[in-house]
Amino acid sequence: MARRFQGRYILVVLVIGSVILSSPVAFASPSSAQKAKVTVLWRDDPQEVPVLDEFIKDFNSTHPNITVEAIVVPYDEYDPKLFSMWAAGTPPDIFWCAAESGYVDHAIRDMNLTVDPLVNKDKDVVNIEDFYPAAIEGATFRGELKGLPFAQAYTALFYNATLFDDAGIEYPTTDWEDESWTWDKLVEIAKKLTKDIDGDGKIDQYGFLDDRDLFEIAWAWGGDMFDPNVYEGYPPEKLALDELENYNALLTALQERADLVHKHKVSPTPATQQVIEQVGPPLKTGKVGMVIGGDWAIWGAMPKNYKWGIGAVPYSVPGVKRVCLYTDPLEIARTSKYPDEAWEFVKYLVSPPVQKTFIEETGRVSSRPSLREEYIEEISSFIVNTEQELDQVLSGAFKYCQEDAEHTVFGFYKLQFVWTSETDPLWLGKKGAKEVLDAMIVKVNQAIEENLRSIGK
């Protein structure tokens, strides 16, 4: 998954993508005596790469007829590398949603193999029932499975428990169905956590930061930016904001988000947030009390001078709870020379023993619920919640989730780039929510038309 936009690569993806669509398939089966060389394209994540190297070393030692090699590139270069390799007719055998393009982008360009037959052949080994249903949905394109989940992230409320203790505030609930846990209550807590610590008239500690994207806050307020079939893998033809319910939901959400900065003053301005992020992830700096977003908020080493906690996301409107799940399925190139051998490595990476090691080495959750206890045990060393509370948080996070639009909406990053730039004046306090929203709809719909043209629609 990738949560930041790198706009200059959109043209590369679209242009090379059109080449892929028109390229003939060249498939060659290796001879039985040939040793298969399987390449896997990976990003240079400092946590992931050392673990991947160990996995490859172990796999190669136990599979003498297969050699797996990793091609590791910087995040910014991942998609350009992937699409250029495809255009050259030498795609990596295994790739994934490691940067900007999602598995739906790959599927629409007919890049990834449908793995249902392989799963069915090895159903006892793969044990598809041991994946969260939402994670499997996050790897499914128009009813076909396009990969198996390897990496996973979930949405929750992450908070600095020390700041709560200092303010004498009770920790947020871990019960996702607690109807008393509302957006308004969160804002009231955020006000108590927001402080001018040194008395210079400037806020030093903010109560809350909402790290969700626009489509996520639309969900939270009971709407959607896209029609349901878009999440099944069909390219959007326009935003679904011509439906009044969706329009009003996003309009309200935009206003509520802007009010955090300009009315309640519990969230930093964009400029202040940039200054905070120069120090590190906002939550880890001690400058922010609560964050709603992906669990990367607690990835990596957590500062030991604070205590940390995880809670349920509050209700923005009664009866509505819908958050993001971030699934990274491992995909096999449709034109791979060694699809069976690539499948062996995919099976290895998603197997429970390897997933358990991945949890231990990275502190990240698995797509397999059978390994939830291992994840809870791993993070319990720095989290104030009890194991029962953490189990409750995860149960809700995987119950009320939907796969990230980044992976399921064709051409997502081009659209995100537009709506991010179009909403900046709202966060800066220069324009109102309705003015911004109306202009944004026009611009994003134009970007959607450009995406469609890139695939000949």
KAHU-V895458 format. One record per helix or strand. SS is the DSSP state (H for helix, E for strand). FROM is the first residue (numbers start at 1). TO is the last residue. If there is no record, write none. Layout:
# KAHU-V895458
SS&FROM&TO + SS&FROM&TO
This chain:
# KAHU-V895458
H&7&22 + E&36&43 + H&48&62 + E&66&73 + H&75&87 + E&94&95 + H&103&108 + E&112&112 + H&116&121 + H&123&126 + H&128&130 + H&133&137 + E&140&141 + E&144&145 + E&148&160 + H&161&167 + E&182&182 + H&183&193 + E&195&195 + E&205&210 + H&214&220 + H&228&232 + H&244&262 + H&270&279 + H&282&285 + E&288&294 + H&295&298 + E&308&311 + E&315&315 + E&323&333 + H&339&350 + H&352&362 + H&369&379 + E&383&383 + H&387&399 + E&401&403 + H&405&408 + H&412&427 + H&433&454
